[in-house]
Amino acid sequence: MSTLPSQPEPVGSPRPDAEQAGVPTGLPERTPPNRRRTVWWILLCLGASVLIHLLGIAISSSMASWVYYNPSLHAVMETVGASIGVMVSGLILINRRLGRGTTFSLPLAYGLMAMSILDGLHSILPSGDAFVWLHSIGAFAGGALYAMVWYKPQESRRLKTICFSMATIVVAMGVLGFLLPNAVPRMLNDGMFSPIAIWLNIAGGALILLAAFRLWGAFRKYRQRDDLLFMVHCLLLGAANLLMEQTTLWESSWWCCHVLRLAAYGVAMGFAVDSMLSLQNEVMRHRLELQQAVIDAQRRALEAIEEKQSWRKIIDLYMLISVTDRSGKIVDVNEGFCALSQYTRAELLGKNHRIINSGHHPKEFWIGMWRTIASGKTWRGEVCNRAKDGSLYWVDAMMLPLTNPAGKITGFVSLRFDITERVKAQAEVDKARKQLVEQQDRFERAIRGTSDGLWDLYPETKVVWYSDQFKRLLGLKAEKFDCLEPSLQAFVQRVHPDDVDEGMAALERHLKMGERFDIQVRVKKESGEYGWFRTRGLATRDKQGRPIRMAGSLTEIDDQKRAEEELRKTVAELKIERAKAEKLAEEANAANRQKSDFLANMSHEIRTPMTAILGYTDLLLGEDGLDKAPPQRRTAFESIRRNGNHLLSVINDILDMSKIEAGKMVIERIQAEPRQLVNDVVTALEERASSKGLEFNLHFKSVLPPTILTDPTRLRQILINLVGNAIKFTETGSVALDVSYDGLAQVIEFVVVDTGIGMDENQLQLIEEFNSFTQASAGMTRKFGGTGLGLSISHALANLLGGTLEVTSEFGVGSAFTVRLPVGKADRLPKGPWKSLEAGIQVARPRELIDVADQENPLAGIHVLVAEDGADNQKLIRYFLEKAGGQVSLVENGQKAIDEAMTALQEDRPFDLVLMDMQMPLMDGYAATEHLRKLGFAYPIIALTAHAMPGDRESCLSAGCSDFATKPLQRKLLINQIYTAVDAFKNEAVDESVEEA
């Protein structure tokens, strides 16, 4: 038998077994009832109950014999009550699911439902035993179920089972009586209720009243208004059942009992209305709360999204994430992974991590990693990867398997942190640690094997520790080591008196100001002799910078001092020798200057008259009627020209050799046609070969490129020298020039082969040295002539062009001279100045001359001022220019050239060009040219000089000259230079006027 509950659970608070019963507990609690409203409810319900009871008693006593037979009204009343009861029982269960309503939901709901069902069946039956049976058993069932309010605990599966079972059994009995009316017990005796009917109603009424007391106690304790309503309901329903046993069918008391039962259902209806209103209010409240909750949820969602994005940014900034499928193919990566690997997301998706494999780790490393994650475990390690640009980076990687609900691995996720800087720092630390260990090891070995003595000073106490080696350096024997006291004064006493003050001052400066302590002093050894020592030290300081300890070393430097003394003597001797060498160098420079001055003067003194000699010779040879003159006269003129040209070539060879020796030979690197160059050489020398009866052959051994990159003038000079020598030294037979080109090496080769006298081994060895002024023998010089400069110049020029000159010869058979030059592919190279193959060699690209000398009057309309102090040269130049159609004015020095040029310029009849001799009295051409340029004379000035030494051209150009002509003058070359300079100046003037316009 169940005991009464001592403390029922309040409605609106979670029940202890709510979760077990499946009742939701998270809903908001119901608003507590208003106190005043509750009091009115109590008074109203009690008043109605008393009034109905009194009315029933009065009607029963005054109208005992009143009978009103109206089954239809009875059916309506019972049906209305049953409908109300079913609805209210449903609301009670709904409120229970919501955690609301009365404290005793289960007993009241099942009891009300059972009574309502049976009353509904009772209402449609005619009067009889079954009619009374359904009413009586319903009253008893309701009382029995209502009495379960005393059962504890209320929210339990057992109570639910009991109530459900009792309700089911009673309803089943009622349905059975409804279907089988004759099977029910006898409930009426002559219109009166039988004892069974009476006791069923009394028992039901008593149990319902008992439930009312329990509800009253719960209301007093928990102040739950629904408990009060159902208490009134139980009072009305219980009273009706108790009165029912005193009534007879259709009498007034019988109808009074039905009115009380209907009133009880009305009270229950009040509960329903109140519950509906409360639910409506609460629904509205919950709706508002829900709306606010939605707003709050949206706000929190936005905050969560922002927070997620922030975390995403942080994760992208500090973490690298990638997701792969089971095969290892990448299916997702974050921005951090892309940023560090330098691959885009599109480049990574569908690939595997081998795309960033650096090859740093062995194959076993990856096998172990895959074995771990394939088994469902987490793997972690440090991995070296390679970015897209090839750089390496390190990550701390964690690989985790992804599984489905069945536990099967579906992919893998990798979490990485960039630890490149940490790895680099660790590498630096390891390197530093290794170096420190090595240094410590070296220091320990050095201490064990060094010849230095060590000392350790405590500045405050002046106590010093001296190593054994320190004592050995002072000449102490092992047995006398203790003779040197452990104090600073013990060592200072041994220092030479002249070195004490300086040494102690250096020590004080180091201890107080931190200056370097490294001194050399003389120290008395045990033998009594002074020796030189070097002592160094460094102080250790506390946080305040005060010296607390100082350690150092003592090194014997007697040998160093002796070496320094020897070095001083050697330096003094070297200074003397250097002075002698500088004197010799000055003498050599003076000799070189004298040589250069001599060559320059020689060139000037020879070239100046040569200009007149060769010029007038050409005039005489070019005069009309010379063919009628005696042959001896023409022969004499040609002999003069030939010997003059020979003398000029000798001078040119000497000057070229001087330029080469001075390192100022000008080398061009321009495009040249090799076939045309070779044809020029053959054309120039074939007449000389033919005059000696020699066969001159030209052979092209391979296909030549259309152009090559070289200095055509110097190459032509080399070939003319070699071919000229071959013709000179060949009496009979032939001379051949073989030309070939190696396209792979880009080298052109010229071989000059003759059938001349040849050379023996001694002569060949002498020639192969290519010394200046050297020939194979003195007899050759007497027989064939020459200065011996041709081969030397050719060899030097070949070297300047980046090539070689080689010679082979057999005495009595002939010789072969081979020139090999790198020429490149000029037709594939861009235009512009080219650097020489020899470092230090200058580059020159002279303006290309316009060839007009053979035209009629090429200088017509050109007025030339000629500044020349030599009368013969004046006449010659005037003749050349006037014959070419030009107009000539003559002056004999630089000052007159300035006056004449500026006067003509001011009178608006400027000279088109000035020919300026650079060596004139009163004012030379250099000063005159500079002065003209300063005065604003912009017309071309061509320098005339007999100097052809290195630097002459640069000196003229730097003075302001437009071009440079060397004596002796060549008529055609001079005319072409004048025309080209004037034409270029006019074109530049036109361009400037167009730009200004």
JODAVEN-V632403 format. One record per backbone hydrogen bond with DSSP energy under -1.0 kcal/mol. NH is the residue of the N-H (numbers start at 1). CO is the residue of the C=O. Records with the same first field share a line. If there is no record, write none. Layout:
NH->CO ; CO
This chain:
13->10
18->15
21->17
23->18
38->34
39->35
40->36
41->37
42->38
43->39
44->40
45->41
46->42
47->43
48->44
49->45
50->46
51->47
52->48
53->49
54->50
55->51
56->52
57->53
58->54
59->55
60->56
61->57
62->58
63->59
66->63
68->250
74->70
75->71
76->72
77->73
78->74
79->75
80->76
81->77
82->78
83->79
84->80
85->81
86->82
87->83
88->84
89->85
90->86
91->87
92->88
93->89
94->90
95->91
96->92
97->93
98->94
99->96
100->95
108->104
109->105
110->106
111->107
112->108
113->109
114->110
115->111
116->112
117->113
118->114
119->115
120->116
121->117
122->118
123->119
132->128
133->129
134->130
135->131
136->132
137->133
138->134
139->135
140->136
141->137
142->138
143->139
144->140
145->141
146->142
147->143
148->145
149->146
150->147
151->148
156->154
160->156
161->157
162->158
163->159
164->160
165->161
166->162
167->163
168->164
169->165
170->166
171->167
172->168
173->169
174->170
175->171
176->172
177->173
178->174
179->175
180->176
183->180
189->192
192->189
194->187
198->194
199->195
200->196
201->197
202->198
203->199
204->200
205->201
206->202
207->203
208->204
209->205
210->206
211->207
212->208
213->209
214->210
215->211
216->212
217->213
218->214
219->215
220->216
221->217
222->218
223->219
228->224
229->225
230->226
231->227
232->228
233->229
234->230
235->231
236->232
237->233
238->234
239->235
240->236
241->237
242->238
243->239
244->240
246->243
247->244
249->191
251->248
252->66
255->251
256->252
257->253
258->254
259->255
260->256
261->257
262->258
263->259
264->260
265->261
266->262
267->263
268->264
269->265
270->266
271->267
272->268
273->269
274->270
275->271
276->272
277->273
278->274
279->275
280->276
281->277
282->278
283->279
284->280
285->281
286->282
287->283
288->284
289->285
290->286
291->287
292->288
293->289
294->290
295->291
296->292
297->293
298->294
299->295
300->296
301->297
302->298
303->299
304->300
305->301
306->302
307->303
308->304
309->305
310->306
311->307
312->308
313->309
314->310
315->311
316->312
317->313
318->314
319->315
320->416
322->414
323->332
324->412
325->329
328->325
330->351
331->323
332->323
334->321
338->334
339->335
340->336
341->337
342->338
348->344
349->345
350->330
351->348
355->352
356->353
357->354
367->363
368->364
369->365
370->366
371->367
372->368
373->369
374->370
376->373
377->372
379->399
381->397
383->395
385->393
386->356
387->391
388->341
390->387
393->385
395->383
396->417
397->381
398->415
399->379
400->413
402->411
404->408
407->404
410->402
411->402
412->324
413->400
414->322
415->398
416->320
417->396
419->394
423->419
424->420
425->421
426->422
427->423
428->424
429->425
430->426
431->427
432->428
433->429
434->430
435->431
436->432
437->433
438->434
439->435
440->436
441->437
442->438
443->439
444->440
445->441
446->442
447->443
448->444
449->445
450->446
453->554
455->552
456->465
457->550
458->463
462->458
464->486
465->456
467->454
471->467
472->468
473->469
474->470
475->472
476->471
480->477
481->478
483->480
484->481
487->485
488->462
492->488
493->489
494->491
495->492
496->522
499->496
503->499
504->500
505->501
506->502
507->503
508->504
509->505
510->506
511->507
512->508
513->509
514->510
515->509
519->535
521->533
523->531
524->494
525->529
526->474
528->525
531->523
533->521
534->555
535->519
536->553
537->517
538->551
540->549
542->546
545->542
548->540
549->540
550->457
551->538
552->455
553->536
554->453
555->534
557->532
561->557
562->558
563->559
564->560
565->561
566->562
567->563
568->564
569->565
570->566
571->567
572->568
573->569
574->570
575->571
576->572
577->573
578->574
579->575
580->576
581->577
582->578
583->579
584->580
585->581
586->582
587->583
588->584
589->585
590->586
591->587
592->588
593->589
594->590
595->591
596->592
597->593
598->594
599->595
600->596
601->597
602->598
603->599
604->600
605->601
606->602
607->603
608->604
610->606
611->607
612->608
613->609
614->610
615->611
616->612
617->613
618->614
619->615
620->616
621->617
622->618
626->623
628->625
629->626
633->630
634->630
635->631
636->632
637->633
638->634
639->635
640->636
641->637
642->638
643->639
644->640
645->641
646->642
647->643
648->644
649->645
650->646
651->647
652->648
653->649
654->650
655->651
656->652
657->653
658->654
659->655
660->656
661->657
662->658
663->660
664->659
667->842
670->710
672->708
677->673
678->674
679->675
680->676
681->677
682->678
683->679
684->680
685->681
686->682
689->685
690->686
691->687
693->690
694->689
695->733
697->735
699->737
701->739
708->672
709->823
710->670
715->711
716->712
717->713
718->714
719->715
720->716
721->717
722->718
723->719
724->720
725->721
726->722
727->723
728->724
729->725
735->695
736->753
737->697
738->751
739->699
740->749
742->747
746->742
747->742
748->821
749->740
750->819
751->738
752->817
753->736
754->815
755->734
757->729
764->760
765->761
766->762
767->763
768->764
770->767
774->788
781->777
782->778
783->779
784->780
785->781
793->789
794->790
795->791
796->792
797->793
798->794
799->795
800->796
801->797
802->799
803->798
804->820
806->818
808->816
810->814
812->757
813->810
814->810
816->808
817->752
818->806
819->750
820->804
821->748
823->746
824->746
828->825
829->826
841->838
852->850
855->852
859->884
860->857
862->859
864->887
865->913
866->889
867->915
868->891
874->870
875->871
876->872
877->873
878->874
879->875
880->876
881->877
882->878
883->879
885->882
886->881
887->862
889->864
891->866
894->923
897->893
898->894
899->895
900->896
901->897
902->898
903->899
904->900
905->901
906->902
907->903
908->905
909->904
912->863
913->863
914->940
915->865
916->942
917->867
918->944
923->921
928->924
929->925
930->926
931->927
932->928
933->929
934->930
935->931
936->933
937->932
942->914
943->963
944->916
945->965
952->949
955->951
956->952
957->953
958->954
959->955
961->956
962->941
963->941
965->943
967->945
974->970
975->971
976->972
977->973
978->974
979->975
980->976
981->977
982->978
983->979
984->980
985->981
986->982
987->983
988->984
989->985
990->986
991->987
992->988
993->989
994->990
995->991
996->992
997->993
